[in-house]
Each structure stands twice: as C-alpha cells, then as structure tokens.
Amino acid sequence: MVKTSYGFKLKQYAPRLLDKVTHKAAGINDIILGRAELPMPETVTEKNMRQIRAARKLIRRKQRQYETQNLQFAEMREDADLKEYLDRTTFINKDGEVCEFTDLQKHDLNLVLQKRYALLNWQQGSGKTAAVYHRAKYLLKFRKTKNVIILAPAIATNMTWIPFLTINKERFRTIQTAGDLDNVPEGTFLVVSTSMLRKLKRGLMRFVKRTSGKLCLVFDESDEITNPTSQRTRNILCIFRRLKYKILDTGTTTRNNIAELYSQFELLYNNSVNMICWSPQVYHENRDHEIEEENNPDYGTPFPAFRGHVLFRACHCPGKATVFGIEKQNQDVYNKDELSELIGKTVITRKFRDFAGEKYRIRTHTVRPSEGEHEVYRVIIEEFCRICELYYNSTGDTKKDAGLRLMRQIKLLIKACSVPHLIKGYYGDRYPSKTRYIERLVREIPGKVAIGCTTLAAFDLYESYIREHFPDRPVYVVKGDVAFKNGRVS
C-alpha cells in the first residue's frame, strides 16, 4: 500500500498480484468522511501491517483536524489552557501603553487558536492587528511554525504593521527582493506587501518549499482577493494555499455580493475536505432569463480548484443578465443553510460597539442643492446625449456606445454631486453649497478635522478652499504621491 497525493492505493509489484482485490484505491476525503475504507491486500504481510498502522495514524490525525475545523464557532467552548495563556497576554499600542484584550476579544481568540484556519471579521478599530499578531506568536512559542508571513496592502504594511512590530520589539524583516528571503532566522516575522507578489512570487514559493510549508500566514485586509480571476488573487493562492496555518482578517469580507467570499475560503481551505460542496441544487439563468434549478453533479465533493468560483456562484448567488447583456450579481442567496454552515465554522463577525460600546455616533447631514446644481442634474438626466461627447470619447462602435451610455450617465451624475461647478450648465456661486456647508462644520470643531475626497477634482477643490478660508489653521494634504512617512507625520 502506498500513499498518493489524494489518498491511498495498492501497488502491485508482480503481474496479476491484485487480480482478486476489488477495492484497490481510496481517496483521503472519502476516508475522512467515512465513505470509504483503506484498501487492503488479499494477504497481509508484516510490512503491510506497518504501512496500515502508519496510514491509520495519519487518518486519525486528519479526522481530528477535520472535526475541530468543522465545529461551528457558535457551538464551541473556551479551552481552559488557552484561557490561562490569553489572560497573561499583553501588547503595546501606538501610544506606548501596555494593553490587555477585553473578555470578548479573548473569547474569540480562544476559539480561533483551537483551529488551523479562521477569518476574523472585526470592524475597524476592534483590535484585529493585535489579535492576529498574538495568534501568530502563540504558534511560534509552541514551535508549531518556523516563521510568520504577514501579507497586507502597502498602506497597511507601512502604516500599521511595521510600526506595531517595531513598538512591540518584535524581530521582523520587510521583504523587498528575493534575496531578503535568504538565511531567515526561525521565529522572524516576514512583512510582504500584496503589490510586491508578482516580483517576489518565485522567491516566496522557494521559501515555502524550503520550510516545508511550516509557516503561518496572516493576511490583513483579506477582501483584497474578492475577485477570483485577478492576477493578485491567483498569485496569493499559488504561493500561500498550502501553508499549515492561516488566519485572515478584514472589516469587510464582502463588498457587493456573497460570491466574493469564495477566494478567501479557497485560500484558507485549499479545496480540501473542509470545503465540501453540500448544496444539493445549482442554479443558472435559462434562455427566458429565468433562474432554473438543477441537481448538483458535484454534491459531496470539494469545490474544484479550477473554476470553483463558478460552482460557488451557481450554488449560492447565480448571476442574471441585464438588458445590456452584462451579468449582474444580486443579493439573493440560495442554499442558505449550507452557506451558513461554511461561514459559521470559518468567520467570526463583531462590530466595534460589541467591544467598546457606543463610542461614536454617525450623523448624516442633508445639504440642499442650489439652483445652479439643480440645473446641472437636470441637464445630465434629460440632455445627456447632447453633452456626452464633452466628457467621454466614442469607442467607435455605436452599439457599444449605446450600452455604455447609462453607465456613463450615472458616473457623471455622481461626479456632479461632488463637483457640480465643473459640469457644463452650472451657474451661481463660485463654490458648491456642500463646500460652504462643510466650511461651517469645520468652524464648529476647534481640533483636528479630516476631510476625505473620492476624486482628485474634489481633492483640489477642498484643499484650495480650506487654505483660503482657514489661513490660521495648518492644512496637511495626503494623496497617492505622498510618501508613507510624510503622510504619517502629517
């Protein structure tokens, strides 16, 4: 009996040796789930017995890991030893203060430490960085992993992780070239930016192979891989999917629809027995643009590595073509019980108020547009065909232009809500009414005020306006071309 990549099989070393054996191979997933038995030779030798004992030992370990990973977080209980460990845990915040976790944070961390894979969906400001840091420290302390790889967007590595690891006096190395992965001491944190993966792909894959995958991945802002077909998602999956321990954290697991969760599940579970498709039906759109139901041919098997996201969408949120022929993802969820089980064993979701109470209040201000702004909105809605050429170039294809017209109209309307004075047809005050309203709000606040802009046009407007109307207050501007260190100082 030999072990293959996906199970066990009997190998004959002489012709016709296994002719009388019907059960010659079994997949590891079927064995773990109890759907198949180990293949046995007709005559068991002492060597066969040693192989069988080793195989059964491996299967028992895999089954224990599966049973633990398959537990719903809501049904889990705290481990007493982990509770004692977390009660002694502290970290230093950005102000240099020694902090402890709250009871609820320790409860969630206790459950996460019991599993090899988890996704921490805590809202911004809830302490995700410190939580996943101590999860990694725990694995290093008990020598379950050799090193920890912290994967995050560039802004998170420079503004969050490097300062945090520095102030906590942690050994870490920022990976900029493949040479930085040479001679890495055991127990060192490796900080990698998602924007560097294309350059570092080969070096990281060699490092993972060199360490036998005995690494812990901490993926901050894991919603960066919501698009399963993007090059970034493919690189991350290619490099890190086989690591032994993985924890993802983000404040927003999905941005638009539930299908965006798939890539994060795939990274955690690597299309293994922990990621079985238990949906009995799949759904797709027929020629009459209606959702049709069919039996799932992949029921009871892991989501496939190739085009698994297509099966996931068909099971839980099938797309529907719009009048423009573009596939639209809606908010309808199918097979919700099966999806809920997958989410329940993987994701812990908390709001900021769950940890800190009502520390802040969101207030929405309504601004009444001026007559000139109303005129801009009217022109965009009623006379868009006349002004479209002023803002968008033709593609040269009238059919394609017609399909893009509504999308362009919506984009221009969004721009008009921000900087209407730059749109043809505006008249009246030099500045939009929203700008004047924001000025009054800033005057009511004597301390620091942050004004966020979604476009460079709005950025230039508010920068010049604030400098002009608040000459006695210092103004710091931070945009894409400002270095991280300068942005942090401001």
C-alpha distance (Angstrom), angle and dihedral (degrees) to the residues before:
residue distance angle dihedral
M1 . . .
V2 3.81 . .
K3 3.78 133.3 .
T4 3.80 117.0 -120.6
S5 3.79 129.8 -168.5
Y6 3.81 91.1 -91.1
G7 3.81 105.7 26.6
F8 3.81 144.1 -42.8
K9 3.79 132.5 -54.3
L10 3.78 140.0 175.9
K11 3.78 114.0 -111.8
Q12 3.79 119.5 -157.1
Y13 3.78 116.3 -142.0
A14 3.81 93.3 -172.4
P15 3.82 132.7 40.9
R16 3.83 116.9 -86.7
L17 3.82 91.2 4.2
L18 3.82 93.4 130.5
D19 3.81 99.4 34.0
K20 3.81 92.9 115.9
V21 3.83 94.4 44.9
T22 3.82 113.1 93.8
H23 3.82 99.1 178.4
K24 3.82 103.0 60.4
A25 3.83 103.6 149.9
A26 3.81 141.0 22.7
G27 3.79 132.4 -173.4
I28 3.80 118.8 -122.1
N29 3.82 91.9 -127.3
D30 3.81 92.5 55.1
I31 3.80 91.1 47.0
I32 3.82 92.7 50.4
L33 3.81 91.4 48.3
G34 3.81 91.3 48.0
R35 3.80 94.2 -115.2
A36 3.82 95.4 118.0
E37 3.80 140.6 27.6
L38 3.78 130.8 -133.9
P39 3.82 111.4 -86.3
M40 3.81 110.8 -108.8
P41 3.82 128.5 -158.9
E42 3.79 118.2 -125.0
T43 3.79 92.0 -114.9
V44 3.79 115.5 34.7
T45 3.81 114.8 -147.3
E46 3.79 127.8 -168.2
K47 3.80 89.7 -100.5
N48 3.81 89.4 51.9
M49 3.81 89.9 52.1
R50 3.80 91.4 54.2
Q51 3.80 89.4 50.4
I52 3.81 91.9 47.6
R53 3.83 92.5 49.3
A54 3.82 90.9 50.3
A55 3.81 91.2 47.3
R56 3.81 92.9 49.0
K57 3.79 90.8 48.7
L58 3.82 89.9 53.2
I59 3.81 91.7 46.1
R60 3.83 92.3 50.7
R61 3.80 89.8 51.8
K62 3.81 91.5 48.3
Q63 3.81 90.9 48.3
R64 3.82 92.1 50.7
Q65 3.81 90.3 50.2
Y66 3.81 90.7 47.8
E67 3.81 93.2 49.2
T68 3.81 91.7 49.5
Q69 3.80 94.0 45.5
N70 3.81 91.3 46.0
L71 3.82 93.5 57.8
Q72 3.80 115.3 111.5
F73 3.81 110.9 -119.0
A74 3.82 89.4 -132.3
E75 3.82 90.4 59.4
M76 3.82 97.8 44.2
R77 3.80 125.0 104.8
E78 3.80 127.8 -144.8
D79 3.79 117.8 -96.8
A80 3.82 111.7 -123.5
D81 3.83 95.3 -141.7
L82 3.80 92.1 48.1
K83 3.81 90.0 47.6
E84 3.80 90.3 55.3
Y85 3.82 90.3 47.3
L86 3.82 93.4 50.3
D87 3.82 92.2 47.4
R88 3.83 87.6 64.5
T89 3.81 94.3 45.2
T90 3.82 120.5 111.3
F91 3.79 137.4 164.8
I92 3.81 137.3 -170.8
N93 3.80 118.0 -115.1
K94 3.81 127.2 -147.2
D95 3.83 91.0 -87.1
G96 3.81 91.5 57.5
E97 3.82 94.1 -107.9
V98 3.80 121.7 140.8
C99 3.80 107.4 -121.7
E100 3.79 137.3 -172.0
F101 3.78 129.1 -154.0
T102 3.79 120.0 -102.4
D103 3.80 119.5 -114.3
L104 3.81 91.9 -101.8
Q105 3.81 92.3 49.0
K106 3.81 90.2 49.9
H107 3.80 89.9 48.5
D108 3.82 92.2 54.2
L109 3.81 92.6 43.2
N110 3.80 90.4 50.6
L111 3.80 90.5 57.0
V112 3.82 93.1 44.1
L113 3.82 92.3 51.1
Q114 3.80 89.6 57.7
K115 3.82 91.6 61.8
R116 3.80 133.2 60.3
Y117 3.80 94.6 -140.9
A118 3.81 130.0 36.6
L119 3.79 143.1 146.9
L120 3.80 117.2 -137.8
N121 3.80 108.4 -152.9
W122 3.81 100.5 -175.1
Q123 3.78 120.0 154.2
Q124 3.81 119.5 -110.0
G125 3.81 112.4 -73.0
S126 3.82 94.7 24.0
G127 3.82 96.0 112.0
K128 3.81 102.8 -98.0
T129 3.82 93.1 149.4
A130 3.81 94.8 54.9
A131 3.81 92.0 42.1
V132 3.81 97.2 53.6
Y133 3.83 90.0 40.1
H134 3.80 90.7 59.2
R135 3.78 91.4 44.1
A136 3.81 87.2 58.0
K137 3.83 92.2 43.5
Y138 3.81 89.8 54.1
L139 3.81 91.6 54.8
L140 3.82 91.4 48.1
K141 3.79 93.5 46.9
F142 3.80 93.2 55.1
R143 3.83 91.6 40.2
K144 3.78 95.0 -118.2
T145 3.82 89.4 134.6
K146 3.79 134.8 26.5
N147 3.79 98.8 -144.2
V148 3.79 141.4 -0.9
I149 3.81 122.6 -125.7
I150 3.80 114.0 -155.5
L151 3.79 109.3 -159.8
A152 3.80 116.9 -171.1
P153 3.82 142.3 139.2
A154 3.81 115.0 -80.9
I155 3.81 93.6 -103.5
A156 3.82 91.3 52.3
T157 3.81 94.3 47.7
N158 3.81 93.2 49.9
M159 3.80 100.9 35.7
T160 3.81 100.7 34.0
W161 3.80 118.0 15.1
I162 3.80 103.4 39.0
P163 3.85 93.2 48.4
F164 3.83 91.0 43.4
L165 3.81 95.0 50.4
T166 3.81 90.8 43.6
I167 3.80 95.4 52.0
N168 3.82 90.5 45.9
K169 3.84 89.6 52.6
E170 3.79 92.9 -122.6
R171 3.80 124.2 161.6
F172 3.78 107.5 -115.5
R173 3.78 140.7 153.9
T174 3.80 126.6 -152.2
I175 3.81 108.7 -138.0
Q176 3.81 112.8 -138.2
T177 3.82 101.4 146.8
A178 3.80 136.4 21.0
G179 3.81 88.1 -106.2
D180 3.82 89.8 66.6
L181 3.81 87.8 68.7
D182 3.81 93.1 62.5
N183 3.81 119.5 102.7
V184 3.81 95.0 1.5
P185 3.84 108.9 178.7
E186 3.78 116.3 -126.4
G187 3.81 112.5 -98.3
T188 3.82 94.9 31.1
F189 3.80 122.1 134.6
L190 3.82 113.9 -130.4
V191 3.82 115.0 -153.1
V192 3.81 113.5 -155.5
S193 3.80 128.0 178.6
T194 3.82 117.8 -138.8
S195 3.80 89.1 -133.3
M196 3.84 90.1 61.8
L197 3.81 97.1 53.6
R198 3.79 96.4 96.0
K199 3.80 90.1 55.6
L200 3.83 94.8 41.5
K201 3.81 98.9 39.1
R202 3.80 98.1 105.7
G203 3.81 94.1 42.3
L204 3.81 93.0 48.2
M205 3.81 92.7 48.4
R206 3.82 89.9 52.3
F207 3.81 90.4 48.4
V208 3.82 91.6 50.6
K209 3.81 90.4 49.8
R210 3.81 91.8 45.9
T211 3.81 91.1 54.6
S212 3.84 92.6 43.2
G213 3.80 88.8 -119.7
K214 3.81 89.9 -69.5
L215 3.79 91.2 143.8
C216 3.79 138.2 112.4
L217 3.79 118.2 -128.0
V218 3.80 118.4 -151.6
F219 3.80 107.9 -171.6
D220 3.80 111.0 -169.4
E221 3.83 116.6 -161.4
S222 3.79 91.9 12.5
D223 3.82 90.9 -179.5
E224 3.82 84.2 84.9
I225 3.82 86.8 89.1
T226 3.81 99.0 51.9
N227 3.83 89.5 119.1
P228 3.84 106.5 73.0
T229 3.82 93.9 -165.3
S230 3.81 98.2 51.3
Q231 3.80 120.3 110.3
R232 3.81 90.8 -123.3
T233 3.81 92.1 56.7
R234 3.79 91.9 47.0
N235 3.81 92.4 50.1
I236 3.81 92.9 49.3
L237 3.80 92.5 48.6
C238 3.80 92.5 45.5
I239 3.81 93.4 52.0
F240 3.80 105.7 34.6
R241 3.81 109.5 24.7
R242 3.84 94.3 97.3
L243 3.82 98.8 51.0
K244 3.80 115.7 124.4
Y245 3.82 97.5 -129.8
K246 3.79 127.0 32.4
I247 3.78 134.2 171.2
L248 3.79 124.6 178.7
D249 3.78 125.6 -164.8
T250 3.78 131.9 -171.5
G251 3.78 140.0 143.7
T252 3.81 92.0 -136.2
T253 3.81 115.8 39.3
T254 3.81 91.0 178.3
R255 3.79 131.7 25.2
N256 3.81 102.8 -172.0
N257 3.81 114.6 -4.0
I258 3.79 141.8 4.1
A259 3.83 93.8 -103.0
E260 3.82 88.5 75.2
L261 3.82 88.4 73.7
Y262 3.79 92.4 67.8
S263 3.82 99.1 81.4
Q264 3.81 90.6 51.1
F265 3.82 90.9 51.2
E266 3.80 89.7 47.2
L267 3.80 92.1 51.9
L268 3.81 91.6 49.6
Y269 3.80 99.9 42.9
N270 3.82 103.2 26.2
N271 3.83 92.5 -142.1
S272 3.81 89.7 -64.8
V273 3.80 134.0 142.5
N274 3.81 87.7 -74.2
M275 3.80 89.0 65.8
I276 3.81 102.6 53.7
C277 3.80 117.8 157.9
W278 3.82 103.3 -125.7
S279 3.82 95.6 169.4
P280 3.83 108.0 121.8
Q281 3.82 93.7 -159.6
V282 3.79 136.7 41.6
Y283 3.80 125.5 -157.5
H284 3.78 133.8 -148.3
E285 3.79 139.0 162.3
N286 3.80 118.1 -97.0
R287 3.81 129.0 -151.6
D288 3.80 91.1 -84.9
H289 3.84 89.3 58.2
E290 3.79 92.3 -111.4
I291 3.80 126.1 130.3
E292 3.81 111.2 -107.8
E293 3.80 127.2 -162.0
E294 3.82 124.9 -137.7
N295 3.79 136.4 170.6
N296 3.80 112.2 -92.1
P297 3.84 110.3 -113.0
D298 3.84 89.6 -165.7
Y299 3.81 95.0 53.9
G300 3.81 112.5 143.4
T301 3.81 95.6 14.5
P302 3.83 128.7 100.5
F303 3.78 117.2 -93.3
P304 3.83 103.7 -90.8
A305 3.79 119.8 -108.3
F306 3.81 90.0 -131.0
R307 3.81 112.4 67.6
G308 3.78 92.4 -17.8
H309 3.80 88.9 145.9
V310 3.82 88.7 62.6
L311 3.81 90.7 56.8
F312 3.83 90.7 45.0
R313 3.81 90.9 54.0
A314 3.80 91.5 46.0
C315 3.81 89.6 52.6
H316 3.79 100.0 44.5
C317 3.83 114.4 11.8
P318 3.82 116.1 12.5
G319 3.80 115.6 -165.4
K320 3.77 123.1 -119.5
A321 3.81 125.2 -151.0
T322 3.81 116.2 -118.1
V323 3.80 125.9 -142.6
F324 3.82 87.6 -88.8
G325 3.81 92.7 57.0
I326 3.82 92.1 -109.4
E327 3.81 117.4 134.1
K328 3.78 110.4 -116.3
Q329 3.80 124.2 -159.4
N330 3.80 112.2 -145.8
Q331 3.79 132.6 -166.7
D332 3.83 96.1 -106.5
V333 3.82 113.0 119.9
Y334 3.81 122.6 -155.1
N335 3.82 126.8 -165.3
K336 3.78 86.8 18.7
D337 3.83 95.6 170.6
E338 3.81 92.3 57.8
L339 3.81 91.1 45.1
S340 3.80 91.0 47.7
E341 3.81 90.7 54.3
L342 3.81 91.7 51.4
I343 3.81 91.8 48.7
G344 3.81 93.3 42.2
K345 3.81 93.8 58.3
T346 3.81 94.0 43.6
V347 3.81 112.0 33.2
I348 3.81 131.8 58.5
T349 3.81 110.0 -166.3
R350 3.81 123.2 -164.0
K351 3.79 134.7 165.8
F352 3.81 122.1 -137.9
R353 3.80 90.6 -113.3
D354 3.84 89.9 58.2
F355 3.81 88.2 67.8
A356 3.81 104.4 29.3
G357 3.80 106.2 19.5
E358 3.80 122.2 -132.2
K359 3.81 98.4 -21.7
Y360 3.80 95.6 152.1
R361 3.77 139.3 20.5
I362 3.79 127.5 -141.2
R363 3.79 112.9 -136.5
T364 3.79 123.6 -172.6
H365 3.80 118.5 -151.0
T366 3.79 119.9 -155.6
V367 3.81 115.5 -147.5
R368 3.80 120.3 -162.1
P369 3.84 110.7 -135.8
S370 3.80 119.6 -127.7
E371 3.80 123.7 -117.9
G372 3.81 90.9 -99.2
E373 3.81 90.6 54.2
H374 3.80 91.2 48.4
E375 3.79 88.1 53.6
V376 3.81 91.0 52.4
Y377 3.80 91.1 51.7
R378 3.82 90.6 48.1
V379 3.80 93.1 50.9
I380 3.82 92.3 49.6
I381 3.80 93.0 48.7
E382 3.81 100.1 39.9
E383 3.83 104.7 26.1
F384 3.79 104.0 30.1
C385 3.82 93.9 127.5
R386 3.81 88.7 61.1
I387 3.83 96.6 50.5
C388 3.82 99.9 32.2
E389 3.82 93.0 94.7
L390 3.82 90.3 56.3
Y391 3.82 92.1 64.5
Y392 3.82 107.1 23.0
N393 3.80 133.8 45.0
S394 3.78 119.7 -131.4
T395 3.81 117.0 -107.9
G396 3.80 90.1 -143.4
D397 3.80 91.1 -115.1
T398 3.82 114.5 96.7
K399 3.80 92.5 -159.8
K400 3.80 92.1 52.5
D401 3.82 91.2 45.7
A402 3.81 89.8 53.2
G403 3.80 90.7 51.3
L404 3.81 92.0 49.7
R405 3.81 94.8 45.5
L406 3.81 97.5 88.6
M407 3.80 92.5 44.0
R408 3.80 91.2 50.5
Q409 3.79 91.0 47.0
I410 3.81 91.4 54.0
K411 3.83 91.8 47.5
L412 3.80 91.7 50.3
L413 3.81 90.5 48.2
I414 3.81 90.0 53.1
K415 3.81 89.8 50.2
A416 3.82 90.1 49.1
C417 3.81 90.1 56.4
S418 3.82 88.8 57.7
V419 3.83 105.2 35.5
P420 3.83 107.3 10.6
H421 3.82 92.4 158.5
L422 3.83 88.9 70.4
I423 3.82 93.4 56.8
K424 3.81 122.2 91.5
G425 3.82 112.1 -102.6
Y426 3.82 97.3 36.7
Y427 3.80 118.6 132.8
G428 3.78 136.7 166.4
D429 3.81 129.5 45.4
R430 3.79 118.9 32.6
Y431 3.81 90.1 -123.5
P432 3.83 129.7 43.1
S433 3.80 117.9 -102.8
K434 3.82 90.7 -114.2
T435 3.80 90.3 60.6
R436 3.81 91.3 53.0
Y437 3.80 90.2 48.1
I438 3.82 92.3 51.6
E439 3.81 89.0 50.7
R440 3.82 90.0 57.8
L441 3.81 90.9 49.1
V442 3.82 91.7 50.9
R443 3.82 91.1 51.1
E444 3.81 89.7 55.9
I445 3.83 91.5 56.1
P446 3.83 113.3 68.4
G447 3.83 96.2 -172.5
K448 3.78 134.4 56.4
V449 3.80 118.1 -33.3
A450 3.82 127.0 -169.9
I451 3.80 119.4 -154.1
G452 3.79 116.0 -168.1
C453 3.81 123.5 -156.4
T454 3.80 128.6 -166.5
T455 3.82 97.7 -159.1
L456 3.80 136.0 38.4
A457 3.81 90.0 -122.9
A458 3.81 90.5 58.5
F459 3.81 89.7 42.8
D460 3.82 92.1 56.1
L461 3.82 91.0 45.6
Y462 3.81 95.8 53.3
E463 3.80 94.7 39.9
S464 3.82 92.8 55.9
Y465 3.81 93.1 39.6
I466 3.83 95.4 50.5
R467 3.81 92.5 45.7
E468 3.80 90.4 50.2
H469 3.82 97.2 47.2
F470 3.83 99.1 35.6
P471 3.83 105.1 43.1
D472 3.83 92.1 154.7
R473 3.82 95.6 54.1
P474 3.83 120.7 76.7
V475 3.81 113.9 -118.9
Y476 3.81 121.9 -153.2
V477 3.79 119.4 -167.3
V478 3.80 122.3 -159.1
K479 3.79 121.9 -177.3
G480 3.78 138.1 142.5
D481 3.80 97.1 -68.8
V482 3.83 94.0 52.1
A483 3.81 114.2 100.4
F484 3.82 116.3 -115.4
K485 3.80 93.4 -117.5
N486 3.80 92.9 51.3
G487 3.79 91.2 46.1
R488 3.80 90.4 51.5
V489 3.81 93.2 49.9
S490 3.79 91.1 52.1
